[in-house]
Each structure stands twice: as structure tokens, then as C-alpha cells.
Amino acid sequence: MATTTNSLSIKKGFGAGTISDQVKSHANDPFVIKKVEEATKTIQRVGLPGKKKK
């Protein structure tokens, strides 16, 4: 059976997730930019909820 080694530095985190320093950024992804713009317009139109009154 062939074995492979993984040279990535992956650290175990809480739960089933893993933390890696080699995750690519989605900051300039057109899909993400479009969704952020839509969310911004929705928040401006609807607004954020105010504080709860006691």
C-alpha cells in the first residue's frame, strides 16, 4: 500500500474543524463581493434591530 505524506501545517482546533495557515483568501472573489453588496443594500433598506427594552 502506498502512503503519502502531507507537508501542510494543519492544527487541530475545537470540534471537527481544522485550522490551517494555507487557506486562500476569498476577499476578491466576485461571488463574495456581490453577496456583500446585496447584504449592505438590504441592511441600509431594512436596518438593524434596536436594543431590547427591559
mmCIF entry with sequence, helices, sheets and N, C-alpha, C, O atoms, coordinates in Angstrom:
data_MODEL
# 
_entry.id   MODEL 
# 
_entity.id                         1 
_entity.type                       polymer 
_entity.pdbx_number_of_molecules   1 
# 
_entity_poly.entity_id                      1 
_entity_poly.type                           'polypeptide(L)' 
_entity_poly.nstd_linkage                   no 
_entity_poly.nstd_monomer                   no 
_entity_poly.pdbx_seq_one_letter_code       MATTTNSLSIKKGFGAGTISDQVKSHANDPFVIKKVEEATKTIQRVGLPGKKKK 
_entity_poly.pdbx_seq_one_letter_code_can   MATTTNSLSIKKGFGAGTISDQVKSHANDPFVIKKVEEATKTIQRVGLPGKKKK 
_entity_poly.pdbx_strand_id                 A 
# 
loop_
_entity_poly_seq.entity_id 
_entity_poly_seq.num 
_entity_poly_seq.mon_id 
_entity_poly_seq.hetero 
1 1  MET n 
1 2  ALA n 
1 3  THR n 
1 4  THR n 
1 5  THR n 
1 6  ASN n 
1 7  SER n 
1 8  LEU n 
1 9  SER n 
1 10 ILE n 
1 11 LYS n 
1 12 LYS n 
1 13 GLY n 
1 14 PHE n 
1 15 GLY n 
1 16 ALA n 
1 17 GLY n 
1 18 THR n 
1 19 ILE n 
1 20 SER n 
1 21 ASP n 
1 22 GLN n 
1 23 VAL n 
1 24 LYS n 
1 25 SER n 
1 26 HIS n 
1 27 ALA n 
1 28 ASN n 
1 29 ASP n 
1 30 PRO n 
1 31 PHE n 
1 32 VAL n 
1 33 ILE n 
1 34 LYS n 
1 35 LYS n 
1 36 VAL n 
1 37 GLU n 
1 38 GLU n 
1 39 ALA n 
1 40 THR n 
1 41 LYS n 
1 42 THR n 
1 43 ILE n 
1 44 GLN n 
1 45 ARG n 
1 46 VAL n 
1 47 GLY n 
1 48 LEU n 
1 49 PRO n 
1 50 GLY n 
1 51 LYS n 
1 52 LYS n 
1 53 LYS n 
1 54 LYS n 
# 
_struct_asym.id          A 
_struct_asym.entity_id   1 
# 
_struct_conf.conf_type_id            HELX_P 
_struct_conf.id                      HELX_P1 
_struct_conf.pdbx_PDB_helix_id       AA1 
_struct_conf.beg_label_comp_id       PRO 
_struct_conf.beg_label_asym_id       A 
_struct_conf.beg_label_seq_id        30 
_struct_conf.pdbx_beg_PDB_ins_code   ? 
_struct_conf.end_label_comp_id       VAL 
_struct_conf.end_label_asym_id       A 
_struct_conf.end_label_seq_id        46 
_struct_conf.pdbx_end_PDB_ins_code   ? 
_struct_conf.beg_auth_comp_id        PRO 
_struct_conf.beg_auth_asym_id        A 
_struct_conf.beg_auth_seq_id         30 
_struct_conf.end_auth_comp_id        VAL 
_struct_conf.end_auth_asym_id        A 
_struct_conf.end_auth_seq_id         46 
_struct_conf.pdbx_PDB_helix_class    1 
_struct_conf.details                 ? 
_struct_conf.pdbx_PDB_helix_length   17 
# 
_struct_conf_type.id          HELX_P 
_struct_conf_type.criteria    ? 
_struct_conf_type.reference   ? 
# 
_struct_sheet.id               AA1 
_struct_sheet.type             ? 
_struct_sheet.number_strands   2 
_struct_sheet.details          ? 
# 
_struct_sheet_order.sheet_id     AA1 
_struct_sheet_order.range_id_1   1 
_struct_sheet_order.range_id_2   2 
_struct_sheet_order.offset       ? 
_struct_sheet_order.sense        anti-parallel 
# 
loop_
_struct_sheet_range.sheet_id 
_struct_sheet_range.id 
_struct_sheet_range.beg_label_comp_id 
_struct_sheet_range.beg_label_asym_id 
_struct_sheet_range.beg_label_seq_id 
_struct_sheet_range.pdbx_beg_PDB_ins_code 
_struct_sheet_range.end_label_comp_id 
_struct_sheet_range.end_label_asym_id 
_struct_sheet_range.end_label_seq_id 
_struct_sheet_range.pdbx_end_PDB_ins_code 
_struct_sheet_range.beg_auth_comp_id 
_struct_sheet_range.beg_auth_asym_id 
_struct_sheet_range.beg_auth_seq_id 
_struct_sheet_range.end_auth_comp_id 
_struct_sheet_range.end_auth_asym_id 
_struct_sheet_range.end_auth_seq_id 
AA1 1 ILE A 10 ? LYS A 12 ? ILE A 10 LYS A 12 
AA1 2 THR A 18 ? SER A 20 ? THR A 18 SER A 20 
# 
loop_
_atom_site.group_PDB 
_atom_site.id 
_atom_site.type_symbol 
_atom_site.label_atom_id 
_atom_site.label_alt_id 
_atom_site.label_comp_id 
_atom_site.label_asym_id 
_atom_site.label_entity_id 
_atom_site.label_seq_id 
_atom_site.pdbx_PDB_ins_code 
_atom_site.Cartn_x 
_atom_site.Cartn_y 
_atom_site.Cartn_z 
_atom_site.occupancy 
_atom_site.B_iso_or_equiv 
_atom_site.pdbx_formal_charge 
_atom_site.auth_seq_id 
_atom_site.auth_comp_id 
_atom_site.auth_asym_id 
_atom_site.auth_atom_id 
_atom_site.pdbx_PDB_model_num 
ATOM 1   N N  . MET A 1 1  ? 0.824   -1.170 0.000  1.00 0.00 ? 1  MET A N  1 
ATOM 2   C CA . MET A 1 1  ? 0.000   0.000  0.000  1.00 0.00 ? 1  MET A CA 1 
ATOM 3   C C  . MET A 1 1  ? 0.877   1.245  0.000  1.00 0.00 ? 1  MET A C  1 
ATOM 4   O O  . MET A 1 1  ? 1.819   1.343  0.786  1.00 0.00 ? 1  MET A O  1 
ATOM 5   N N  . ALA A 1 2  ? 0.575   2.179  -0.864 1.00 0.00 ? 2  ALA A N  1 
ATOM 6   C CA . ALA A 1 2  ? 1.359   3.400  -0.934 1.00 0.00 ? 2  ALA A CA 1 
ATOM 7   C C  . ALA A 1 2  ? 0.896   4.380  0.139  1.00 0.00 ? 2  ALA A C  1 
ATOM 8   O O  . ALA A 1 2  ? -0.297  4.498  0.420  1.00 0.00 ? 2  ALA A O  1 
ATOM 9   N N  . THR A 1 3  ? 1.840   5.064  0.718  1.00 0.00 ? 3  THR A N  1 
ATOM 10  C CA . THR A 1 3  ? 1.496   6.079  1.709  1.00 0.00 ? 3  THR A CA 1 
ATOM 11  C C  . THR A 1 3  ? 1.939   7.436  1.196  1.00 0.00 ? 3  THR A C  1 
ATOM 12  O O  . THR A 1 3  ? 2.941   7.552  0.491  1.00 0.00 ? 3  THR A O  1 
ATOM 13  N N  . THR A 1 4  ? 1.193   8.442  1.553  1.00 0.00 ? 4  THR A N  1 
ATOM 14  C CA . THR A 1 4  ? 1.558   9.806  1.172  1.00 0.00 ? 4  THR A CA 1 
ATOM 15  C C  . THR A 1 4  ? 1.742   10.625 2.427  1.00 0.00 ? 4  THR A C  1 
ATOM 16  O O  . THR A 1 4  ? 1.110   10.367 3.452  1.00 0.00 ? 4  THR A O  1 
ATOM 17  N N  . THR A 1 5  ? 2.603   11.603 2.341  1.00 0.00 ? 5  THR A N  1 
ATOM 18  C CA . THR A 1 5  ? 2.810   12.495 3.474  1.00 0.00 ? 5  THR A CA 1 
ATOM 19  C C  . THR A 1 5  ? 2.246   13.854 3.114  1.00 0.00 ? 5  THR A C  1 
ATOM 20  O O  . THR A 1 5  ? 2.321   14.298 1.968  1.00 0.00 ? 5  THR A O  1 
ATOM 21  N N  . ASN A 1 6  ? 1.692   14.489 4.097  1.00 0.00 ? 6  ASN A N  1 
ATOM 22  C CA . ASN A 1 6  ? 1.120   15.809 3.907  1.00 0.00 ? 6  ASN A CA 1 
ATOM 23  C C  . ASN A 1 6  ? 2.030   16.811 4.600  1.00 0.00 ? 6  ASN A C  1 
ATOM 24  O O  . ASN A 1 6  ? 2.204   16.749 5.817  1.00 0.00 ? 6  ASN A O  1 
ATOM 25  N N  . SER A 1 7  ? 2.610   17.730 3.847  1.00 0.00 ? 7  SER A N  1 
ATOM 26  C CA . SER A 1 7  ? 3.552   18.678 4.419  1.00 0.00 ? 7  SER A CA 1 
ATOM 27  C C  . SER A 1 7  ? 2.882   19.977 4.853  1.00 0.00 ? 7  SER A C  1 
ATOM 28  O O  . SER A 1 7  ? 3.573   20.932 5.206  1.00 0.00 ? 7  SER A O  1 
ATOM 29  N N  . LEU A 1 8  ? 1.552   20.033 4.835  1.00 0.00 ? 8  LEU A N  1 
ATOM 30  C CA . LEU A 1 8  ? 0.852   21.227 5.286  1.00 0.00 ? 8  LEU A CA 1 
ATOM 31  C C  . LEU A 1 8  ? 0.863   21.291 6.805  1.00 0.00 ? 8  LEU A C  1 
ATOM 32  O O  . LEU A 1 8  ? 0.823   20.268 7.488  1.00 0.00 ? 8  LEU A O  1 
ATOM 33  N N  . SER A 1 9  ? 0.918   22.512 7.318  1.00 0.00 ? 9  SER A N  1 
ATOM 34  C CA . SER A 1 9  ? 0.871   22.656 8.771  1.00 0.00 ? 9  SER A CA 1 
ATOM 35  C C  . SER A 1 9  ? -0.584  22.842 9.185  1.00 0.00 ? 9  SER A C  1 
ATOM 36  O O  . SER A 1 9  ? -1.118  23.949 9.137  1.00 0.00 ? 9  SER A O  1 
ATOM 37  N N  . ILE A 1 10 ? -1.208  21.758 9.587  1.00 0.00 ? 10 ILE A N  1 
ATOM 38  C CA . ILE A 1 10 ? -2.602  21.773 9.995  1.00 0.00 ? 10 ILE A CA 1 
ATOM 39  C C  . ILE A 1 10 ? -2.665  21.505 11.488 1.00 0.00 ? 10 ILE A C  1 
ATOM 40  O O  . ILE A 1 10 ? -2.067  20.554 11.991 1.00 0.00 ? 10 ILE A O  1 
ATOM 41  N N  . LYS A 1 11 ? -3.396  22.357 12.187 1.00 0.00 ? 11 LYS A N  1 
ATOM 42  C CA . LYS A 1 11 ? -3.531  22.212 13.627 1.00 0.00 ? 11 LYS A CA 1 
ATOM 43  C C  . LYS A 1 11 ? -4.966  21.826 13.939 1.00 0.00 ? 11 LYS A C  1 
ATOM 44  O O  . LYS A 1 11 ? -5.903  22.325 13.317 1.00 0.00 ? 11 LYS A O  1 
ATOM 45  N N  . LYS A 1 12 ? -5.127  20.954 14.884 1.00 0.00 ? 12 LYS A N  1 
ATOM 46  C CA . LYS A 1 12 ? -6.468  20.570 15.312 1.00 0.00 ? 12 LYS A CA 1 
ATOM 47  C C  . LYS A 1 12 ? -7.050  21.686 16.160 1.00 0.00 ? 12 LYS A C  1 
ATOM 48  O O  . LYS A 1 12 ? -6.370  22.254 17.014 1.00 0.00 ? 12 LYS A O  1 
ATOM 49  N N  . GLY A 1 13 ? -8.304  21.989 15.915 1.00 0.00 ? 13 GLY A N  1 
ATOM 50  C CA . GLY A 1 13 ? -8.985  23.011 16.691 1.00 0.00 ? 13 GLY A CA 1 
ATOM 51  C C  . GLY A 1 13 ? -10.083 22.392 17.523 1.00 0.00 ? 13 GLY A C  1 
ATOM 52  O O  . GLY A 1 13 ? -10.025 21.208 17.858 1.00 0.00 ? 13 GLY A O  1 
ATOM 53  N N  . PHE A 1 14 ? -11.056 23.164 17.849 1.00 0.00 ? 14 PHE A N  1 
ATOM 54  C CA . PHE A 1 14 ? -12.192 22.686 18.617 1.00 0.00 ? 14 PHE A CA 1 
ATOM 55  C C  . PHE A 1 14 ? -13.161 21.987 17.687 1.00 0.00 ? 14 PHE A C  1 
ATOM 56  O O  . PHE A 1 14 ? -13.415 22.469 16.583 1.00 0.00 ? 14 PHE A O  1 
ATOM 57  N N  . GLY A 1 15 ? -13.695 20.886 18.102 1.00 0.00 ? 15 GLY A N  1 
ATOM 58  C CA . GLY A 1 15 ? -14.663 20.154 17.310 1.00 0.00 ? 15 GLY A CA 1 
ATOM 59  C C  . GLY A 1 15 ? -14.012 19.466 16.131 1.00 0.00 ? 15 GLY A C  1 
ATOM 60  O O  . GLY A 1 15 ? -12.856 19.049 16.188 1.00 0.00 ? 15 GLY A O  1 
ATOM 61  N N  . ALA A 1 16 ? -14.781 19.357 15.060 1.00 0.00 ? 16 ALA A N  1 
ATOM 62  C CA . ALA A 1 16 ? -14.303 18.624 13.892 1.00 0.00 ? 16 ALA A CA 1 
ATOM 63  C C  . ALA A 1 16 ? -13.518 19.502 12.921 1.00 0.00 ? 16 ALA A C  1 
ATOM 64  O O  . ALA A 1 16 ? -12.985 18.982 11.941 1.00 0.00 ? 16 ALA A O  1 
ATOM 65  N N  . GLY A 1 17 ? -13.428 20.794 13.150 1.00 0.00 ? 17 GLY A N  1 
ATOM 66  C CA . GLY A 1 17 ? -12.742 21.703 12.235 1.00 0.00 ? 17 GLY A CA 1 
ATOM 67  C C  . GLY A 1 17 ? -11.238 21.658 12.396 1.00 0.00 ? 17 GLY A C  1 
ATOM 68  O O  . GLY A 1 17 ? -10.720 21.218 13.422 1.00 0.00 ? 17 GLY A O  1 
ATOM 69  N N  . THR A 1 18 ? -10.545 22.117 11.370 1.00 0.00 ? 18 THR A N  1 
ATOM 70  C CA . THR A 1 18 ? -9.096  22.232 11.427 1.00 0.00 ? 18 THR A CA 1 
ATOM 71  C C  . THR A 1 18 ? -8.703  23.654 11.079 1.00 0.00 ? 18 THR A C  1 
ATOM 72  O O  . THR A 1 18 ? -9.435  24.353 10.380 1.00 0.00 ? 18 THR A O  1 
ATOM 73  N N  . ILE A 1 19 ? -7.561  24.076 11.560 1.00 0.00 ? 19 ILE A N  1 
ATOM 74  C CA . ILE A 1 19 ? -7.045  25.417 11.307 1.00 0.00 ? 19 ILE A CA 1 
ATOM 75  C C  . ILE A 1 19 ? -5.792  25.277 10.470 1.00 0.00 ? 19 ILE A C  1 
ATOM 76  O O  . ILE A 1 19 ? -4.897  24.502 10.807 1.00 0.00 ? 19 ILE A O  1 
ATOM 77  N N  . SER A 1 20 ? -5.723  26.026 9.375  1.00 0.00 ? 20 SER A N  1 
ATOM 78  C CA . SER A 1 20 ? -4.557  25.978 8.507  1.00 0.00 ? 20 SER A CA 1 
ATOM 79  C C  . SER A 1 20 ? -4.176  27.394 8.097  1.00 0.00 ? 20 SER A C  1 
ATOM 80  O O  . SER A 1 20 ? -5.044  28.242 7.887  1.00 0.00 ? 20 SER A O  1 
ATOM 81  N N  . ASP A 1 21 ? -2.890  27.644 7.986  1.00 0.00 ? 21 ASP A N  1 
ATOM 82  C CA . ASP A 1 21 ? -2.405  28.948 7.544  1.00 0.00 ? 21 ASP A CA 1 
ATOM 83  C C  . ASP A 1 21 ? -2.407  29.063 6.022  1.00 0.00 ? 21 ASP A C  1 
ATOM 84  O O  . ASP A 1 21 ? -2.087  30.128 5.493  1.00 0.00 ? 21 ASP A O  1 
ATOM 85  N N  . GLN A 1 22 ? -2.756  28.007 5.314  1.00 0.00 ? 22 GLN A N  1 
ATOM 86  C CA . GLN A 1 22 ? -2.641  27.993 3.866  1.00 0.00 ? 22 GLN A CA 1 
ATOM 87  C C  . GLN A 1 22 ? -4.004  28.020 3.170  1.00 0.00 ? 22 GLN A C  1 
ATOM 88  O O  . GLN A 1 22 ? -4.171  27.413 2.112  1.00 0.00 ? 22 GLN A O  1 
ATOM 89  N N  . VAL A 1 23 ? -4.967  28.712 3.751  1.00 0.00 ? 23 VAL A N  1 
ATOM 90  C CA . VAL A 1 23 ? -6.291  28.838 3.155  1.00 0.00 ? 23 VAL A CA 1 
ATOM 91  C C  . VAL A 1 23 ? -6.287  30.068 2.265  1.00 0.00 ? 23 VAL A C  1 
ATOM 92  O O  . VAL A 1 23 ? -5.827  31.133 2.675  1.00 0.00 ? 23 VAL A O  1 
ATOM 93  N N  . LYS A 1 24 ? -6.803  29.925 1.039  1.00 0.00 ? 24 LYS A N  1 
ATOM 94  C CA . LYS A 1 24 ? -6.774  31.068 0.135  1.00 0.00 ? 24 LYS A CA 1 
ATOM 95  C C  . LYS A 1 24 ? -7.845  32.076 0.538  1.00 0.00 ? 24 LYS A C  1 
ATOM 96  O O  . LYS A 1 24 ? -8.887  31.708 1.080  1.00 0.00 ? 24 LYS A O  1 
ATOM 97  N N  . SER A 1 25 ? -7.581  33.323 0.272  1.00 0.00 ? 25 SER A N  1 
ATOM 98  C CA . SER A 1 25 ? -8.499  34.401 0.617  1.00 0.00 ? 25 SER A CA 1 
ATOM 99  C C  . SER A 1 25 ? -9.595  34.511 -0.429 1.00 0.00 ? 25 SER A C  1 
ATOM 100 O O  . SER A 1 25 ? -9.344  34.366 -1.626 1.00 0.00 ? 25 SER A O  1 
ATOM 101 N N  . HIS A 1 26 ? -10.808 34.768 0.030  1.00 0.00 ? 26 HIS A N  1 
ATOM 102 C CA . HIS A 1 26 ? -11.933 34.989 -0.875 1.00 0.00 ? 26 HIS A CA 1 
ATOM 103 C C  . HIS A 1 26 ? -12.311 36.469 -0.921 1.00 0.00 ? 26 HIS A C  1 
ATOM 104 O O  . HIS A 1 26 ? -13.424 36.810 -1.322 1.00 0.00 ? 26 HIS A O  1 
ATOM 105 N N  . ALA A 1 27 ? -11.396 37.345 -0.514 1.00 0.00 ? 27 ALA A N  1 
ATOM 106 C CA . ALA A 1 27 ? -11.681 38.774 -0.428 1.00 0.00 ? 27 ALA A CA 1 
ATOM 107 C C  . ALA A 1 27 ? -12.003 39.379 -1.792 1.00 0.00 ? 27 ALA A C  1 
ATOM 108 O O  . ALA A 1 27 ? -12.830 40.288 -1.861 1.00 0.00 ? 27 ALA A O  1 
ATOM 109 N N  . ASN A 1 28 ? -11.402 38.926 -2.853 1.00 0.00 ? 28 ASN A N  1 
ATOM 110 C CA . ASN A 1 28 ? -11.629 39.491 -4.179 1.00 0.00 ? 28 ASN A CA 1 
ATOM 111 C C  . ASN A 1 28 ? -12.463 38.584 -5.075 1.00 0.00 ? 28 ASN A C  1 
ATOM 112 O O  . ASN A 1 28 ? -12.510 38.786 -6.288 1.00 0.00 ? 28 ASN A O  1 
ATOM 113 N N  . ASP A 1 29 ? -13.110 37.603 -4.499 1.00 0.00 ? 29 ASP A N  1 
ATOM 114 C CA . ASP A 1 29 ? -13.958 36.686 -5.253 1.00 0.00 ? 29 ASP A CA 1 
ATOM 115 C C  . ASP A 1 29 ? -15.218 37.426 -5.695 1.00 0.00 ? 29 ASP A C  1 
ATOM 116 O O  . ASP A 1 29 ? -15.911 37.995 -4.851 1.00 0.00 ? 29 ASP A O  1 
ATOM 117 N N  . PRO A 1 30 ? -15.538 37.439 -6.995 1.00 0.00 ? 30 PRO A N  1 
ATOM 118 C CA . PRO A 1 30 ? -16.706 38.181 -7.486 1.00 0.00 ? 30 PRO A CA 1 
ATOM 119 C C  . PRO A 1 30 ? -18.017 37.746 -6.825 1.00 0.00 ? 30 PRO A C  1 
ATOM 120 O O  . PRO A 1 30 ? -18.881 38.586 -6.575 1.00 0.00 ? 30 PRO A O  1 
ATOM 121 N N  . PHE A 1 31 ? -18.179 36.472 -6.541 1.00 0.00 ? 31 PHE A N  1 
ATOM 122 C CA . PHE A 1 31 ? -19.397 35.986 -5.901 1.00 0.00 ? 31 PHE A CA 1 
ATOM 123 C C  . PHE A 1 31 ? -19.534 36.574 -4.496 1.00 0.00 ? 31 PHE A C  1 
ATOM 124 O O  . PHE A 1 31 ? -20.617 37.008 -4.105 1.00 0.00 ? 31 PHE A O  1 
ATOM 125 N N  . VAL A 1 32 ? -18.441 36.589 -3.743 1.00 0.00 ? 32 VAL A N  1 
ATOM 126 C CA . VAL A 1 32 ? -18.458 37.117 -2.383 1.00 0.00 ? 32 VAL A CA 1 
ATOM 127 C C  . VAL A 1 32 ? -18.715 38.620 -2.404 1.00 0.00 ? 32 VAL A C  1 
ATOM 128 O O  . VAL A 1 32 ? -19.489 39.124 -1.590 1.00 0.00 ? 32 VAL A O  1 
ATOM 129 N N  . ILE A 1 33 ? -18.083 39.332 -3.311 1.00 0.00 ? 33 ILE A N  1 
ATOM 130 C CA . ILE A 1 33 ? -18.283 40.781 -3.423 1.00 0.00 ? 33 ILE A CA 1 
ATOM 131 C C  . ILE A 1 33 ? -19.742 41.092 -3.732 1.00 0.00 ? 33 ILE A C  1 
ATOM 132 O O  . ILE A 1 33 ? -20.313 42.019 -3.157 1.00 0.00 ? 33 ILE A O  1 
ATOM 133 N N  . LYS A 1 34 ? -20.349 40.327 -4.631 1.00 0.00 ? 34 LYS A N  1 
ATOM 134 C CA . LYS A 1 34 ? -21.748 40.529 -4.982 1.00 0.00 ? 34 LYS A CA 1 
ATOM 135 C C  . LYS A 1 34 ? -22.649 40.304 -3.767 1.00 0.00 ? 34 LYS A C  1 
ATOM 136 O O  . LYS A 1 34 ? -23.564 41.090 -3.524 1.00 0.00 ? 34 LYS A O  1 
ATOM 137 N N  . LYS A 1 35 ? -22.402 39.250 -3.012 1.00 0.00 ? 35 LYS A N  1 
ATOM 138 C CA . LYS A 1 35 ? -23.222 38.955 -1.838 1.00 0.00 ? 35 LYS A CA 1 
ATOM 139 C C  . LYS A 1 35 ? -23.052 40.018 -0.755 1.00 0.00 ? 35 LYS A C  1 
ATOM 140 O O  . LYS A 1 35 ? -24.022 40.361 -0.079 1.00 0.00 ? 35 LYS A O  1 
ATOM 141 N N  . VAL A 1 36 ? -21.852 40.542 -0.578 1.00 0.00 ? 36 VAL A N  1 
ATOM 142 C CA . VAL A 1 36 ? -21.618 41.591 0.415  1.00 0.00 ? 36 VAL A CA 1 
ATOM 143 C C  . VAL A 1 36 ? -22.354 42.861 0.014  1.00 0.00 ? 36 VAL A C  1 
ATOM 144 O O  . VAL A 1 36 ? -22.947 43.524 0.865  1.00 0.00 ? 36 VAL A O  1 
ATOM 145 N N  . GLU A 1 37 ? -22.325 43.213 -1.273 1.00 0.00 ? 37 GLU A N  1 
ATOM 146 C CA . GLU A 1 37 ? -23.044 44.395 -1.745 1.00 0.00 ? 37 GLU A CA 1 
ATOM 147 C C  . GLU A 1 37 ? -24.551 44.233 -1.547 1.00 0.00 ? 37 GLU A C  1 
ATOM 148 O O  . GLU A 1 37 ? -25.223 45.178 -1.135 1.00 0.00 ? 37 GLU A O  1 
ATOM 149 N N  . GLU A 1 38 ? -25.089 43.042 -1.837 1.00 0.00 ? 38 GLU A N  1 
ATOM 150 C CA . GLU A 1 38 ? -26.514 42.797 -1.627 1.00 0.00 ? 38 GLU A CA 1 
ATOM 151 C C  . GLU A 1 38 ? -26.876 42.906 -0.144 1.00 0.00 ? 38 GLU A C  1 
ATOM 152 O O  . GLU A 1 38 ? -27.906 43.482 0.207  1.00 0.00 ? 38 GLU A O  1 
ATOM 153 N N  . ALA A 1 39 ? -26.037 42.358 0.710  1.00 0.00 ? 39 ALA A N  1 
ATOM 154 C CA . ALA A 1 39 ? -26.296 42.418 2.153  1.00 0.00 ? 39 ALA A CA 1 
ATOM 155 C C  . ALA A 1 39 ? -26.239 43.859 2.653  1.00 0.00 ? 39 ALA A C  1 
ATOM 156 O O  . ALA A 1 39 ? -27.046 44.250 3.496  1.00 0.00 ? 39 ALA A O  1 
ATOM 157 N N  . THR A 1 40 ? -25.300 44.649 2.147  1.00 0.00 ? 40 THR A N  1 
ATOM 158 C CA . THR A 1 40 ? -25.187 46.044 2.542  1.00 0.00 ? 40 THR A CA 1 
ATOM 159 C C  . THR A 1 40 ? -26.438 46.817 2.149  1.00 0.00 ? 40 THR A C  1 
ATOM 160 O O  . THR A 1 40 ? -26.958 47.605 2.940  1.00 0.00 ? 40 THR A O  1 
ATOM 161 N N  . LYS A 1 41 ? -26.927 46.593 0.924  1.00 0.00 ? 41 LYS A N  1 
ATOM 162 C CA . LYS A 1 41 ? -28.147 47.267 0.475  1.00 0.00 ? 41 LYS A CA 1 
ATOM 163 C C  . LYS A 1 41 ? -29.343 46.860 1.324  1.00 0.00 ? 41 LYS A C  1 
ATOM 164 O O  . LYS A 1 41 ? -30.177 47.701 1.658  1.00 0.00 ? 41 LYS A O  1 
ATOM 165 N N  . THR A 1 42 ? -29.437 45.596 1.673  1.00 0.00 ? 42 THR A N  1 
ATOM 166 C CA . THR A 1 42 ? -30.543 45.111 2.492  1.00 0.00 ? 42 THR A CA 1 
ATOM 167 C C  . THR A 1 42 ? -30.498 45.732 3.885  1.00 0.00 ? 42 THR A C  1 
ATOM 168 O O  . THR A 1 42 ? -31.534 46.135 4.412  1.00 0.00 ? 42 THR A O  1 
ATOM 169 N N  . ILE A 1 43 ? -29.329 45.812 4.479  1.00 0.00 ? 43 ILE A N  1 
ATOM 170 C CA . ILE A 1 43 ? -29.200 46.413 5.813  1.00 0.00 ? 43 ILE A CA 1 
ATOM 171 C C  . ILE A 1 43 ? -29.551 47.894 5.767  1.00 0.00 ? 43 ILE A C  1 
ATOM 172 O O  . ILE A 1 43 ? -30.182 48.402 6.693  1.00 0.00 ? 43 ILE A O  1 
ATOM 173 N N  . GLN A 1 44 ? -29.156 48.594 4.709  1.00 0.00 ? 44 GLN A N  1 
ATOM 174 C CA . GLN A 1 44 ? -29.496 50.008 4.592  1.00 0.00 ? 44 GLN A CA 1 
ATOM 175 C C  . GLN A 1 44 ? -30.999 50.198 4.413  1.00 0.00 ? 44 GLN A C  1 
ATOM 176 O O  . GLN A 1 44 ? -31.572 51.158 4.928  1.00 0.00 ? 44 GLN A O  1 
ATOM 177 N N  . ARG A 1 45 ? -31.631 49.291 3.688  1.00 0.00 ? 45 ARG A N  1 
ATOM 178 C CA . ARG A 1 45 ? -33.067 49.396 3.430  1.00 0.00 ? 45 ARG A CA 1 
ATOM 179 C C  . ARG A 1 45 ? -33.880 49.006 4.659  1.00 0.00 ? 45 ARG A C  1 
ATOM 180 O O  . ARG A 1 45 ? -34.827 49.705 5.019  1.00 0.00 ? 45 ARG A O  1 
ATOM 181 N N  . VAL A 1 46 ? -33.522 47.899 5.307  1.00 0.00 ? 46 VAL A N  1 
ATOM 182 C CA . VAL A 1 46 ? -34.304 47.363 6.412  1.00 0.00 ? 46 VAL A CA 1 
ATOM 183 C C  . VAL A 1 46 ? -33.817 47.894 7.754  1.00 0.00 ? 46 VAL A C  1 
ATOM 184 O O  . VAL A 1 46 ? -34.621 48.176 8.643  1.00 0.00 ? 46 VAL A O  1 
ATOM 185 N N  . GLY A 1 47 ? -32.518 48.028 7.900  1.00 0.00 ? 47 GLY A N  1 
ATOM 186 C CA . GLY A 1 47 ? -31.941 48.467 9.164  1.00 0.00 ? 47 GLY A CA 1 
ATOM 187 C C  . GLY A 1 47 ? -31.634 47.297 10.076 1.00 0.00 ? 47 GLY A C  1 
ATOM 188 O O  . GLY A 1 47 ? -32.022 46.159 9.811  1.00 0.00 ? 47 GLY A O  1 
ATOM 189 N N  . LEU A 1 48 ? -30.939 47.596 11.142 1.00 0.00 ? 48 LEU A N  1 
ATOM 190 C CA . LEU A 1 48 ? -30.599 46.589 12.138 1.00 0.00 ? 48 LEU A CA 1 
ATOM 191 C C  . LEU A 1 48 ? -31.572 46.705 13.306 1.00 0.00 ? 48 LEU A C  1 
ATOM 192 O O  . LEU A 1 48 ? -32.090 47.790 13.571 1.00 0.00 ? 48 LEU A O  1 
ATOM 193 N N  . PRO A 1 49 ? -31.824 45.612 13.999 1.00 0.00 ? 49 PRO A N  1 
ATOM 194 C CA . PRO A 1 49 ? -32.737 45.687 15.146 1.00 0.00 ? 49 PRO A CA 1 
ATOM 195 C C  . PRO A 1 49 ? -32.134 46.530 16.264 1.00 0.00 ? 49 PRO A C  1 
ATOM 196 O O  . PRO A 1 49 ? -30.919 46.537 16.464 1.00 0.00 ? 49 PRO A O  1 
ATOM 197 N N  . GLY A 1 50 ? -32.986 47.230 16.981 1.00 0.00 ? 50 GLY A N  1 
ATOM 198 C CA . GLY A 1 50 ? -32.528 48.051 18.091 1.00 0.00 ? 50 GLY A CA 1 
ATOM 199 C C  . GLY A 1 50 ? -32.310 47.221 19.332 1.00 0.00 ? 50 GLY A C  1 
ATOM 200 O O  . GLY A 1 50 ? -32.463 46.000 19.315 1.00 0.00 ? 50 GLY A O  1 
ATOM 201 N N  . LYS A 1 51 ? -31.956 47.888 20.401 1.00 0.00 ? 51 LYS A N  1 
ATOM 202 C CA . LYS A 1 51 ? -31.745 47.198 21.673 1.00 0.00 ? 51 LYS A CA 1 
ATOM 203 C C  . LYS A 1 51 ? -33.090 46.759 22.244 1.00 0.00 ? 51 LYS A C  1 
ATOM 204 O O  . LYS A 1 51 ? -34.114 47.411 22.040 1.00 0.00 ? 51 LYS A O  1 
ATOM 205 N N  . LYS A 1 52 ? -33.064 45.651 22.957 1.00 0.00 ? 52 LYS A N  1 
ATOM 206 C CA . LYS A 1 52 ? -34.284 45.176 23.621 1.00 0.00 ? 52 LYS A CA 1 
ATOM 207 C C  . LYS A 1 52 ? -34.596 46.054 24.819 1.00 0.00 ? 52 LYS A C  1 
ATOM 208 O O  . LYS A 1 52 ? -33.702 46.450 25.567 1.00 0.00 ? 52 LYS A O  1 
ATOM 209 N N  . LYS A 1 53 ? -35.850 46.346 24.987 1.00 0.00 ? 53 LYS A N  1 
ATOM 210 C CA . LYS A 1 53 ? -36.270 47.116 26.154 1.00 0.00 ? 53 LYS A CA 1 
ATOM 211 C C  . LYS A 1 53 ? -36.603 46.145 27.268 1.00 0.00 ? 53 LYS A C  1 
ATOM 212 O O  . LYS A 1 53 ? -37.224 45.109 27.034 1.00 0.00 ? 53 LYS A O  1 
ATOM 213 N N  . LYS A 1 54 ? -36.190 46.479 28.477 1.00 0.00 ? 54 LYS A N  1 
ATOM 214 C CA . LYS A 1 54 ? -36.450 45.592 29.613 1.00 0.00 ? 54 LYS A CA 1 
ATOM 215 C C  . LYS A 1 54 ? -37.775 45.880 30.233 1.00 0.00 ? 54 LYS A C  1 
ATOM 216 O O  . LYS A 1 54 ? -38.158 45.227 31.203 1.00 0.00 ? 54 LYS A O  1 
# 
